[in-house]
């Protein structure tokens, strides 16, 4: 039986009552905000529980809303024809969340790209380094406060 997004989130809340900060109903896709302490356990449960079977991590991305950095996870259960969207607050000064590479190997490059563009650290990631930009690139280009450099290694950029 296919579950609605809200039903999936209610089941997460039943399983992790202290790990769900809120369930947000909005136009488009409703989402579940998890506390970062519950992220890995909730993801492992979502992947392995026979009633969930979210075997595919479709994407991981960052969001900068100027007050908070967020990490957004899009999950898919091919077997059950379901999907889910999870969000985790990463903090602002030194943004970080636990890595989910131990749950889905596909998270490896997704997390590296999010780190590269937003500077969000994924604690426990096996090889967290830049993937799109050179290692010595200044800053993180998708942050709202990012100022694009005038030059890079003597090459004019503007």
Steps between C-alpha positions, in 0.01 A plus 500: 500500500636841399515756779448873464787730590322596823453132591871433444590793727255389769664155497843663537361696797361180656838329462711803606277716722792710629667518159230681302502877547191554284298391201442785258201497270539747217423539130716260302665232708437492873814412693620364831754697702729263689736587782855430388550253788229275351599532134710187447277270705185630328657460156617147578149413620341657191726290277472166680150489648276274286219758515725781377770362263651837399785333316579799278651826617396721208681814610663689782527877478555809705287806562609835642202697630737764651406393855582131475667252270286196423575164344212355296470130419271361229430130547325253272358155561485334162352184651214688669468790252549756779715799561598717793674831563707550815660823621763545768623830645880519472565817700644828374847567642652154444229311311511122528283190500586130526587324174257239364763330281478199735133466400515587128832495311346749255520763776878517446500738203178678601651593836828605340316729257296653784820555698669655196217745428378583855782403736274266697716230660377141504639344817628148441523536121783274373651755258350848546679725255404727216360330191414785260743777592876498562605426861628857542185674370403783737169448676181321406318642193138412581496678834286813487784711643762372252701764317637373170877562479640743245767251403620147567870415476564814294212430258239779485152372576298817450 
